[in-house]
Amino acid sequence: MQKSNKPLRIDIVSDVVCPWCIIGYRQLAEALENTNTAHEIHWHPFELNPNMPAEGQNLREHVMEKYGRSAQDSEESRIKMTAAGAEVGFEFQFIDGARIYNTFNLHQLLHWADQQGRRHDLKQALFTAHFTNNRDVSDKATLADIAAEIGLDRAEAQAVLDDQRFAQEVRDSEQRSRERGIQSVPAVIFNDRHLVSGAQGVENYTRILEQLAEITE
């Protein structure tokens, strides 16, 4: 139980095309609710594939090529992730034609949404768009549509992407994460001090939150 009146600051470095990022977040969210922990979440950009071409790549081919996995390994991983997602109420739909995309544009859109207090909402919508609905989250028009679907201004969202308005801000944020030694995601930092990597599971996150609560008593 979080005893301090001050909300726990949680910084999450993640990418929308990272399945363990949404699984890890959902696990953490459940642990936060279970422990009644006052908190504030701050999302930060990370690109799993900064050199990915605009058209993206077939997801299965990408995993086999990047990580040296076999087709069977890939299928087993999909089954594992689908089950882990279901445990925390998130639906993965891994179709044969699923693709992975470059995410630089969407991180710019998230930066813009943050200025309106909607980064978290857009982040969740993008996870669903990519993993559940298999939408192209690198396409500017699609991204503008998703922004509009959560009540943001579509024309302004499109303009932000066309102008590449927040390209430098995203680059700077990514550089700050690299300077902190973050090379993989999800990376969760509690109170600017305690770094936890990977999807830890509800029980482990619960223990972490309880330990942090004891520190702040």
C-alpha positions in Angstrom: 0.0 0.0 0.0 1.4 3.4 -1.0 1.6 5.4 2.3 3.0 8.6 0.9 0.6 11.4 -0.1 2.9 12.1 -3.0 1.9 10.1 -6.1 4.5 7.5 -7.3 6.1 8.8 -10.5 6.3 6.1 -13.1 8.2 6.7 -16.3 7.7 4.1 -19.0 10.0 3.9 -22.1 8.2 1.8 -24.7 7.3 1.3 -28.3 3.7 0.6 -29.6 4.9 -2.3 -31.8 6.4 -4.1 -28.8 3.9 -6.7 -27.5 5.6 -7.0 -24.1 5.2 -3.3 -23.6 1.4 -3.5 -23.6 1.5 -6.7 -21.6 3.9 -5.2 -19.1 1.8 -2.0 -18.8 -1.4 -3.9 -18.2 0.3 -6.1 -15.5 1.6 -2.9 -13.8 -1.8 -1.3 -14.0 -3.4 -4.3 -12.3 -0.8 -4.2 -9.6 -1.3 -0.4 -9.1 -5.0 -1.0 -8.7 -4.5 -4.0 -6.3 -2.2 -1.9 -4.1 -4.3 1.3 -4.3 -1.1 3.1 -5.3 -1.4 6.8 -6.1 0.6 7.3 -9.2 1.3 9.4 -12.3 2.5 7.8 -15.5 4.8 9.4 -18.0 5.4 7.7 -21.4 8.6 8.1 -23.4 9.4 7.0 -26.9 11.6 4.1 -28.1 11.9 2.8 -31.6 12.4 -1.0 -31.9 13.2 -0.6 -35.6 14.4 2.9 -36.4 15.7 1.8 -39.8 12.5 0.1 -40.8 11.3 1.2 -44.3 8.0 3.0 -44.7 6.2 -0.1 -45.9 7.2 -2.1 -42.8 8.0 -5.8 -42.9 6.1 -9.1 -42.4 6.1 -9.7 -38.7 7.0 -13.4 -38.8 9.8 -12.7 -41.3 11.1 -9.9 -39.2 11.2 -11.9 -36.0 12.9 -14.8 -37.7 15.5 -12.5 -39.3 16.2 -10.2 -36.4 16.2 -12.7 -33.6 17.2 -15.9 -35.4 13.9 -17.6 -34.6 12.4 -20.5 -36.5 8.8 -20.5 -37.8 7.9 -22.8 -34.9 9.6 -20.5 -32.4 7.6 -17.6 -33.8 4.3 -19.5 -33.5 5.0 -20.6 -30.0 5.9 -17.0 -29.1 2.6 -15.7 -30.5 0.7 -18.3 -28.5 2.5 -17.2 -25.3 2.0 -13.5 -25.9 -1.7 -14.0 -26.8 -2.2 -15.9 -23.5 -0.3 -13.3 -21.5 -2.4 -10.6 -23.1 -5.6 -12.3 -22.4 -4.7 -12.6 -18.7 -4.6 -8.8 -18.4 -7.5 -8.1 -20.8 -5.7 -7.3 -24.0 -6.5 -9.0 -27.3 -3.8 -9.9 -29.7 -4.8 -10.9 -33.3 -1.7 -12.3 -34.9 -2.8 -12.9 -38.5 -0.4 -14.4 -41.1 -0.1 -11.0 -42.9 0.6 -9.0 -39.8 3.3 -6.4 -40.3 5.7 -4.4 -38.1 6.2 -0.8 -38.8 8.5 2.2 -38.2 7.1 4.2 -35.3 8.8 7.6 -35.6 5.6 9.3 -36.8 3.4 7.9 -34.1 5.9 9.0 -31.4 5.6 12.5 -32.8 1.8 12.3 -32.6 2.1 11.1 -29.0 4.2 14.1 -28.1 1.5 16.3 -29.6 -1.2 14.5 -27.7 0.8 14.9 -24.5 0.4 18.7 -24.8 -3.3 18.2 -24.5 -3.1 15.7 -21.7 -4.0 12.8 -24.0 -0.8 10.9 -24.5 -1.9 8.0 -22.3 -5.2 7.6 -24.1 -3.6 7.8 -27.6 -1.0 5.3 -26.5 -3.6 2.8 -25.5 -5.6 3.4 -28.8 -2.4 2.8 -30.8 -1.6 -0.5 -29.0 -5.1 -1.7 -29.9 -4.9 -0.4 -33.5 -1.7 -2.3 -34.1 -2.1 -5.5 -32.2 -5.8 -6.1 -32.2 -6.9 -4.4 -35.4 -3.8 -4.8 -37.5 -3.8 -1.2 -38.7 -0.8 0.5 -40.3 0.5 2.7 -37.4 3.2 4.2 -39.6 0.7 5.7 -42.1 0.0 9.4 -41.4 -3.7 9.2 -42.5 -4.3 6.2 -40.3 -2.6 7.9 -37.3 -4.7 11.0 -37.8 -7.8 8.8 -37.9 -6.9 7.1 -34.6 -6.3 10.5 -33.0 -9.7 11.6 -34.2 -11.3 8.4 -32.8 -10.3 9.4 -29.3 -11.6 13.0 -29.8 -8.5 14.8 -30.9 -8.5 17.2 -33.9 -7.8 15.1 -37.0 -6.7 18.1 -39.2 -4.2 19.2 -36.6 -2.9 15.7 -36.1 -2.4 15.4 -39.9 -0.6 18.7 -39.9 1.7 17.7 -37.1 2.7 14.6 -39.0 3.1 16.3 -42.4 5.3 19.0 -40.8 7.3 16.5 -38.8 6.7 19.1 -36.1 8.1 17.2 -33.1 10.8 15.2 -34.8 13.6 16.8 -32.8 11.7 16.5 -29.5 11.3 12.7 -30.1 15.0 12.4 -31.0 16.0 14.2 -27.9 13.8 12.0 -25.7 15.2 8.9 -27.3 18.7 10.2 -26.7 18.0 10.8 -23.0 16.9 7.2 -22.6 20.0 5.9 -24.3 22.1 8.0 -21.9 20.3 6.3 -19.0 21.4 3.0 -20.5 18.0 1.9 -21.8 18.5 -0.4 -24.7 15.4 -2.5 -24.6 11.7 -2.1 -23.6 9.6 -2.0 -21.7 11.7 0.0 -19.2 9.9 1.2 -16.1 11.5 3.8 -13.8 10.0 4.4 -10.4 10.5 7.8 -8.8 13.4 8.6 -11.1 15.6 6.0 -9.3 14.5 2.4 -9.7 14.7 0.9 -13.2 12.8 -2.4 -13.9 13.1 -4.0 -17.3 10.7 -6.3 -19.1 7.1 -7.4 -18.3 7.4 -8.5 -14.7 4.0 -10.0 -14.1 1.3 -8.7 -11.7 2.8 -10.5 -8.7 6.3 -9.1 -9.2 5.0 -5.6 -9.9 2.9 -5.8 -6.7 6.0 -6.7 -4.6 7.9 -3.9 -6.2 5.1 -1.4 -5.3 4.9 -2.7 -1.8 8.7 -2.3 -1.4 8.6 1.2 -2.7 5.7 2.1 -0.4 7.9 1.0 2.6 10.7 3.2 1.4 8.4 6.2 1.3 6.8 5.7 4.7 
